[in-house]
Amino acid sequence: MQNLTTQDLLPFNLGEKEYAIDILSVQEIREYEPVTPIANAPDFLKGVINLRGIVVPIVDLRIKFCLDKPTYDQSTTVIILKENTRTVGIVVDSVSDVITLHQNQVCPANNFDPDNITPCVVGVGNLDERMFIILDTNGLMSSS
């Protein structure tokens, strides 16, 4: 059971960096599979998949975050996020086991320069020697 001073997160990799999202927003984790492209969509919107009768847009975070050119291999993963009535898949390089961070292990994003931080960044978490950029799933699911 979570309390107000801890947060369970799902860490994932994009290149050399580790990111994390709130586990409560994760519907499921799947292997990457080919998508149906959408004409005139932004580059980061790879296309859509049919997930048990629901059309789910698939966003490649490497492209959305302007990182290295994405490569798709056996470790490439799609995290299906669900917020209210909206479902979106995000493509990441790989995922790790769920972690729990205590409030004192997270530096909130508002401690950074607000003009130079990505709107979907919640903060930075520390666990032993690892640092995680914690992302807001609502920000990830936005179209910009």
PEPEZI-V578275 format. One record per residue. SS is DSSP state (hx for helix, st for strand, lp for the rest). OMEGA is omega in radians with two decimals (none if undefined). NEAR is the number of other C-alpha atoms within 8 Angstrom. Layout:
[[SS:OMEGA:NEAR] [SS:OMEGA:NEAR]]
//
This chain:
[[lp:3.12:2] [lp:2.98:6] [lp:-3.04:6] [lp:-3.09:5] [lp:3.09:6] [st:3.11:10] [st:3.06:12] [st:-3.06:12] [st:3.02:12] [st:3.11:13] [st:3.04:14] [st:-3.11:12] [st:2.91:12] [st:-3.05:12] [lp:-3.09:7] [lp:-3.05:5] [st:3.05:7] [st:3.10:11] [st:3.08:12] [st:3.07:12] [st:3.13:12] [st:-3.09:13] [hx:-3.13:9] [hx:3.10:6] [hx:-3.07:10] [st:3.06:11] [st:3.10:9] [st:3.12:7] [st:-3.06:9] [st:2.98:8] [st:3.09:9] [lp:3.08:10] [lp:3.12:4] [lp:-3.10:4] [lp:3.02:9] [st:-3.10:8] [lp:3.09:7] [lp:-3.12:8] [lp:3.08:4] [lp:3.09:4] [lp:3.05:6] [lp:-3.09:5] [lp:-3.07:7] [lp:3.09:10] [st:-3.05:10] [st:-3.10:13] [st:-3.13:11] [st:2.99:12] [st:3.05:10] [st:-3.12:8] [st:-3.14:7] [lp:3.08:4] [lp:3.12:5] [st:3.08:6] [st:-3.05:8] [st:3.04:11] [st:-3.12:12] [st:-3.10:14] [st:3.08:13] [st:-3.07:12] [hx:3.08:11] [hx:3.14:14] [hx:-3.11:12] [hx:-3.12:10] [lp:3.11:6] [lp:3.09:6] [lp:3.12:8] [lp:3.10:7] [lp:-3.10:6] [lp:2.98:6] [lp:-3.09:4] [lp:3.14:8] [lp:-3.06:5] [lp:3.12:6] [lp:3.12:8] [lp:-2.99:12] [st:3.02:13] [st:3.06:12] [st:3.11:13] [st:-3.14:13] [st:3.09:13] [st:3.08:11] [st:-3.11:9] [lp:-3.12:4] [lp:-3.05:5] [st:3.10:6] [st:-3.14:10] [st:3.02:12] [st:3.06:12] [st:3.13:12] [st:3.12:14] [st:-3.12:15] [lp:3.13:12] [st:3.09:10] [st:3.11:10] [st:3.08:7] [st:3.11:6] [st:3.10:9] [st:3.04:8] [st:3.08:8] [st:3.05:13] [st:-3.10:9] [hx:-3.13:8] [hx:3.10:5] [hx:-3.09:9] [st:3.03:11] [st:-3.08:9] [st:-3.12:9] [hx:-3.13:11] [hx:3.02:7] [hx:3.13:6] [lp:3.08:8] [lp:-3.05:7] [hx:3.13:7] [hx:-3.06:4] [hx:-3.11:6] [lp:3.11:9] [lp:-3.07:5] [lp:-3.09:5] [lp:3.11:10] [st:3.12:12] [st:-3.11:10] [st:3.10:12] [st:3.13:12] [st:3.11:12] [st:3.05:11] [st:-3.05:8] [lp:-3.13:4] [lp:-3.08:5] [st:3.03:6] [st:-3.12:9] [st:2.96:12] [st:-3.07:12] [st:-3.05:12] [st:3.05:14] [lp:-3.09:11] [hx:3.07:12] [hx:3.09:8] [hx:3.11:10] [hx:-3.07:8] [lp:3.13:7] [lp:-3.07:6] [lp:-3.09:3] [lp:none:2]]
//
